[in-house]
Amino acid sequence: MNQKLPYLLNQYLNDQCSAAELAEFYVLVDDPANNMELSDLLDDAINTSTDEKQLTAVQETELLQYIFDHRESPLQRSKSVRGWDYRSWSAAAVIFLTLCAGLYYFKSNRVEQLREQAAAAISPGGNKATLTLADGKVISLQTAPNGQLAEVSGVKITKTKNGELVYSLSDGTAATTGENTISTPQGGQYLLSLPDGTKVWLNSASALKFPTAFSGTRERKVTLSGEAYFEVAKLKTPFVVTTDKQRVEVLGTHFNINAYLDEQQTKTTLLEGSVRVSSLTTGNVVMLSPGEEAMLKANRLDVQKADIERNTDWKNGIFMFKNESLEGIMRKIARWYNVEIVYEQYAPRKETFSGIVSRYDNVNKVLRRLELTGAVSFKIQGRKIIVSK
């Protein structure tokens, strides 16, 4: 153990190092033999500190500059990564990354506590939706009791204890059919079972319009805005989903449609069976096979290999980001946590991120994962998340 290291680290964190002490501290940081000890000292400091200590911008710049200036010999260099020699980082680089990652929390316990309190008021989404009947009656599915909610022209509408809305024909037939609409708010989702047995998982900020029965119709037609996952009952009558830009026709299959108006494209992802996707603007038609997706963007309809896990992550209760822009990520966070996103002038909107996090985590945990990359910062004010560099 180096007896001087604890003292020098404390001096450094408090910005009290003399020139001689600073030079000695850099030498100790650069020695791989001190890596474990320095890591332990940082852990202790983070866990026990109640002060508003922080690694200042000046300290960060000084230490980073020292790392880049302290190169290894040319013979030890290898491939270049984004302009930096891959093996040019000394042991100090490892410690610097530890400082940057760990001391994000060390910066200010008091500020972090306030942020935790603000984030606590922003809960993850859940089973929330409203049902609008053909006669205009509106039912809140969040507050409605379990059991039968209504019966209209031979169609029973029931809310199960598992949070599913079920349509069923009470005597096997329906005298008349009418249009119903189920809508989820930001921070809501819901499972619907249509009278033909088709199941629909509706994502947040989405709506599905459908008939109370499909009896005597040439096609089982529903209208979607937002995002939904369909498991279509296999019948001879085609099942059709229309959005503002496209029409999807199937007989019986599993697929996901993302048709949010604030997204640049409409995406249809096929898991099993086959679907026929057509553009309402151009009339172009494509057929999908399992594992493919149709992308409709700027009136262009293309087929490509689908990332099934990422495209259906929401149904499985996770956020899965793969080289996804910050703007795209924040749109998902806004819908699920029911928050407003505000970007400061130099916020890295186009910066891409990858990772997996539960949709049921506190919003602060999701934001913290992004912040640890060092590329972005967040502030929470009420139900507003402010994004900055």
C-alpha positions in Angstrom: 0.0 0.0 0.0 1.2 3.5 -0.8 0.9 5.5 2.3 0.8 8.8 0.4 -2.1 8.0 -2.0 -5.0 8.5 0.4 -3.7 11.9 1.4 -3.0 13.0 -2.2 -6.4 11.8 -3.4 -8.2 13.8 -0.7 -6.1 16.8 -1.6 -6.9 16.4 -5.3 -10.7 16.0 -4.8 -10.7 19.1 -2.6 -8.6 21.0 -5.2 -5.9 21.7 -2.6 -2.9 20.0 -4.2 0.3 22.0 -4.4 2.3 21.8 -7.7 4.6 19.2 -6.1 1.7 17.2 -4.7 -0.1 17.3 -8.1 2.9 16.0 -9.9 3.3 13.2 -7.3 -0.4 12.3 -7.5 -0.2 11.9 -11.3 2.8 9.6 -11.0 0.9 7.4 -8.5 -2.1 7.3 -10.7 0.0 6.2 -13.6 1.4 3.3 -11.7 -0.6 0.1 -12.4 0.4 -1.2 -9.0 -1.9 1.4 -7.4 -5.0 0.7 -9.5 -6.7 -1.6 -7.0 -5.9 0.7 -4.0 -7.1 3.8 -5.8 -10.3 2.0 -6.9 -11.0 1.0 -3.2 -10.3 4.6 -2.0 -12.8 6.0 -4.5 -15.4 3.5 -3.5 -14.9 4.5 0.2 -15.2 8.1 -0.7 -18.3 7.7 -2.7 -20.0 5.6 0.0 -19.1 7.8 3.0 -19.1 11.3 1.6 -21.9 13.7 2.6 -20.1 16.8 1.3 -20.7 18.4 -2.1 -17.3 17.4 -3.4 -16.7 17.0 -7.1 -14.2 16.5 -9.7 -14.1 19.9 -11.3 -13.9 20.6 -15.0 -10.4 21.9 -14.5 -9.3 18.7 -12.7 -10.9 16.6 -15.4 -9.1 18.5 -18.2 -5.8 18.4 -16.4 -5.9 14.6 -15.8 -7.2 13.8 -19.3 -4.4 16.0 -20.8 -1.9 14.1 -18.7 -3.2 10.8 -19.9 -3.0 11.7 -23.6 0.4 13.3 -23.2 1.8 10.2 -21.4 2.0 7.9 -24.4 3.6 4.5 -24.6 6.5 3.8 -27.1 5.7 3.5 -30.8 6.4 -0.2 -30.7 3.6 -0.8 -28.3 1.0 1.0 -30.4 -1.7 -0.8 -32.4 -4.8 0.1 -34.3 -6.2 3.6 -34.2 -9.7 4.1 -32.9 -11.4 7.4 -33.7 -8.1 9.1 -34.0 -6.5 7.8 -30.8 -4.0 5.0 -30.7 -5.7 2.0 -29.3 -2.9 1.0 -26.9 -1.6 4.5 -26.1 -3.8 4.9 -23.0 -1.7 4.3 -19.9 -3.0 2.9 -16.6 -4.0 6.4 -15.8 -6.8 6.2 -18.5 -8.4 3.3 -16.5 -8.3 5.4 -13.4 -9.7 8.4 -15.2 -12.7 6.4 -16.5 -13.2 5.2 -12.9 -13.2 8.7 -11.7 -15.6 9.9 -14.3 -18.0 7.1 -13.8 -17.8 6.9 -10.0 -17.6 10.5 -9.2 -20.7 11.4 -11.2 -22.4 10.3 -7.9 -19.7 11.8 -5.8 -20.3 15.3 -7.3 -23.2 16.1 -5.0 -25.1 13.8 -2.8 -27.5 16.6 -2.0 -28.3 17.3 -5.7 -28.7 13.6 -6.3 -31.1 13.3 -3.4 -33.2 16.1 -4.8 -33.2 14.5 -8.2 -34.3 11.1 -6.8 -37.2 12.9 -5.1 -38.2 14.5 -8.4 -37.9 11.2 -10.3 -40.0 9.4 -7.6 -43.0 11.4 -8.8 -42.5 10.0 -12.3 -43.6 6.4 -12.2 -43.4 3.9 -15.1 -46.5 3.2 -17.2 -49.0 0.5 -16.5 -52.4 -0.8 -17.5 -54.3 2.4 -18.3 -56.8 3.0 -21.1 -60.2 4.4 -21.9 -62.9 2.6 -23.9 -65.3 4.6 -26.0 -68.5 2.7 -27.0 -70.5 3.3 -30.2 -73.0 5.4 -28.3 -70.3 7.8 -27.0 -70.1 6.4 -23.5 -66.5 6.5 -22.1 -65.2 3.9 -19.6 -62.0 4.3 -17.7 -60.4 0.8 -17.7 -58.0 1.8 -15.0 -60.8 2.5 -12.4 -63.6 0.3 -13.7 -64.2 -2.9 -11.6 -63.4 -6.3 -12.9 -66.2 -8.2 -14.5 -68.8 -7.3 -17.2 -68.7 -3.7 -18.2 -71.4 -3.6 -20.8 -73.5 -5.8 -23.2 -74.5 -4.3 -26.5 -76.5 -6.1 -29.2 -75.4 -9.5 -28.1 -71.8 -8.6 -27.4 -70.4 -8.8 -23.9 -67.5 -6.6 -22.8 -65.6 -7.8 -19.8 -62.6 -6.6 -17.9 -60.6 -9.5 -16.4 -58.6 -9.4 -13.2 -55.4 -9.7 -15.2 -56.1 -6.4 -16.9 -57.5 -7.7 -20.2 -60.5 -6.3 -22.1 -62.5 -9.2 -23.7 -65.2 -9.0 -26.3 -67.4 -12.1 -26.7 -70.7 -12.9 -28.4 -73.2 -13.8 -25.7 -75.3 -16.1 -27.9 -72.9 -16.7 -30.8 -74.2 -13.9 -33.0 -74.5 -10.2 -32.9 -77.6 -8.3 -34.0 -75.7 -5.2 -35.0 -72.1 -4.0 -34.9 -70.8 -0.7 -33.9 -67.4 1.0 -33.7 -65.6 1.0 -30.4 -62.2 2.6 -29.6 -59.7 1.7 -27.0 -57.1 4.5 -26.3 -54.0 4.4 -24.1 -52.5 7.7 -22.7 -48.8 8.4 -22.4 -47.8 6.0 -19.6 -50.4 3.5 -20.5 -50.8 0.1 -22.2 -53.5 -2.5 -22.5 -54.4 -6.0 -23.8 -57.5 -6.5 -25.8 -59.2 -9.7 -27.0 -61.4 -9.1 -30.0 -64.6 -11.1 -30.6 -62.9 -13.3 -33.3 -60.2 -14.3 -30.7 -57.5 -12.0 -32.0 -55.3 -10.5 -29.2 -54.0 -7.0 -29.4 -51.3 -5.5 -27.1 -51.6 -1.7 -27.3 -48.6 0.4 -26.5 -48.6 3.8 -24.8 -50.1 6.8 -26.6 -52.0 4.6 -29.1 -55.6 3.9 -30.2 -57.4 1.1 -31.9 -60.8 1.4 -33.5 -62.7 -1.9 -34.1 -66.2 -3.3 -34.6 -67.9 -5.0 -31.7 -68.3 -8.1 -34.0 -67.1 -9.2 -37.4 -70.2 -11.1 -38.3 -71.2 -10.9 -42.0 -68.2 -8.8 -43.0 -65.9 -9.4 -45.9 -62.9 -8.5 -43.8 -62.0 -8.1 -40.1 -60.9 -4.4 -40.3 -59.4 -2.3 -37.5 -57.7 1.1 -37.5 -54.5 1.8 -35.5 -52.7 4.9 -34.5 -49.5 4.4 -32.4 -48.1 1.0 -31.8 -49.6 -2.5 -31.3 -48.7 -6.1 -31.4 -51.2 -8.5 -33.0 -51.8 -12.2 -32.6 -54.5 -12.7 -35.2 -56.9 -15.6 -35.0 -56.8 -17.9 -38.1 -60.0 -17.6 -40.0 -60.9 -17.5 -43.7 -61.9 -13.8 -43.5 -58.9 -11.5 -44.0 -57.8 -9.4 -41.0 -56.9 -5.9 -42.0 -55.1 -3.2 -40.1 -55.1 0.4 -41.5 -53.0 3.3 -40.3 -52.7 6.8 -41.7 -50.2 5.6 -44.3 -50.6 1.9 -44.9 -52.8 -1.2 -45.0 -51.8 -4.6 -43.6 -53.7 -7.7 -44.6 -53.3 -11.1 -43.0 -55.3 -14.3 -42.4 -53.6 -15.4 -39.1 -50.2 -14.4 -37.9 -48.1 -12.5 -35.3 -46.8 -9.1 -36.1 -46.1 -5.6 -34.7 -46.9 -2.3 -36.2 -45.2 1.0 -35.1 -47.2 3.9 -36.7 -46.6 6.8 -34.3 -47.2 10.1 -36.0 -44.0 11.6 -34.5 -41.8 8.9 -36.0 -40.3 9.3 -39.5 -41.3 5.9 -40.7 -44.1 3.3 -40.2 -42.6 -0.1 -39.4 -44.4 -3.5 -39.7 -42.5 -6.5 -38.2 -43.5 -10.1 -38.9 -42.9 -12.8 -36.4 -44.8 -15.7 -38.0 -47.1 -16.3 -40.9 -47.2 -13.8 -43.8 -48.6 -10.3 -44.3 -49.3 -8.1 -47.3 -48.4 -4.4 -46.7 -49.5 -1.7 -49.1 -48.9 2.1 -49.1 -52.1 4.1 -49.2 -50.3 6.9 -51.0 -48.5 5.1 -53.8 -50.3 1.7 -53.9 -47.0 -0.1 -53.7 -47.3 -3.6 -52.2 -44.8 -5.9 -50.5 -45.1 -9.4 -48.9 -43.3 -10.2 -45.7 -41.9 -13.5 -44.5 -41.2 -14.2 -40.8 -38.2 -12.2 -39.6 -38.7 -9.4 -42.1 -40.0 -5.9 -41.7 -41.6 -3.4 -44.0 -40.4 0.2 -43.7 -42.6 3.0 -45.1 -40.8 6.3 -45.2 -41.4 9.3 -47.5 -43.8 7.2 -49.6 -41.1 4.5 -50.1 -41.9 1.0 -49.0 -39.0 -1.3 -48.5 -38.4 -4.8 -47.0 -35.5 -5.6 -44.8 -34.4 -8.1 -42.2 -36.0 -7.3 -38.8 -34.5 -7.0 -35.4 -37.4 -8.9 -33.7 -36.1 -8.4 -30.1 -35.7 -4.6 -30.5 -39.0 -4.1 -32.4 -41.0 -5.9 -29.8 -39.1 -4.9 -26.7 -42.0 -2.9 -25.3 -44.3 -5.9 -25.2 -41.6 -7.8 -23.3 -41.3 -5.0 -20.7 -37.9 -3.6 -21.7 -36.2 -0.8 -23.5 -33.7 -2.2 -26.0 -31.5 0.4 -27.7 -29.1 -0.6 -30.5 -27.3 2.4 -32.0 -30.4 4.4 -31.5 -30.4 8.2 -31.5 -31.0 10.1 -28.3 -34.1 11.7 -29.9 -35.6 8.3 -30.6 -34.8 7.1 -27.1 -36.3 10.2 -25.5 -39.5 9.9 -27.5 -40.0 6.4 -26.1 -39.3 7.6 -22.6 -41.8 10.5 -23.0 -44.6 8.1 -24.1 -44.0 5.6 -21.3 -43.2 7.9 -18.4 -45.7 10.6 -19.5 -43.1 13.4 -19.4 -42.2 16.4 -21.6 -38.7 16.4 -23.2 -36.9 19.8 -23.5 -33.6 20.0 -25.3 -31.0 22.7 -24.5 -29.1 24.3 -27.3 -26.2 21.9 -27.5 -27.9 18.7 -26.5 -26.6 15.7 -28.5 -29.8 14.8 -30.2 -28.2 12.6 -32.9 -25.8 10.8 -30.5 -26.5 7.1 -30.6 -26.7 4.7 -27.7 -27.0 1.0 -27.1 -28.2 -0.9 -24.0 -31.1 -2.7 -22.3 -33.1 -1.5 -19.3 -36.4 -2.5 -17.7 -39.4 -0.4 -18.6 -40.5 -0.7 -15.0 -37.4 1.0 -13.6 -37.5 4.4 -12.0 -37.0 7.0 -14.8 -33.9 8.2 -12.9 -32.2 4.8 -13.4 -32.8 5.0 -17.2 -31.4 8.5 -17.4 -28.5 7.6 -15.2 -27.5 4.8 -17.6 -27.3 7.3 -20.4 -25.4 9.8 -18.4 -22.7 7.3 -17.5 -21.6 7.4 -21.2 -20.5 11.0 -20.5 -22.3 12.2 -23.7 -25.4 13.6 -22.2 -26.9 15.1 -18.9 -30.4 15.4 -17.6 -32.4 17.6 -15.2 -35.8 16.8 -13.9 -38.3 19.6 -13.2 -41.7 18.3 -12.3 -42.8 16.1 -15.3 -40.2 17.8 -17.5 -36.9 16.3 -18.4 -34.3 18.8 -19.7 -31.6 17.3 -21.9 -28.2 19.0 -22.2 -24.6 18.2 -23.2 
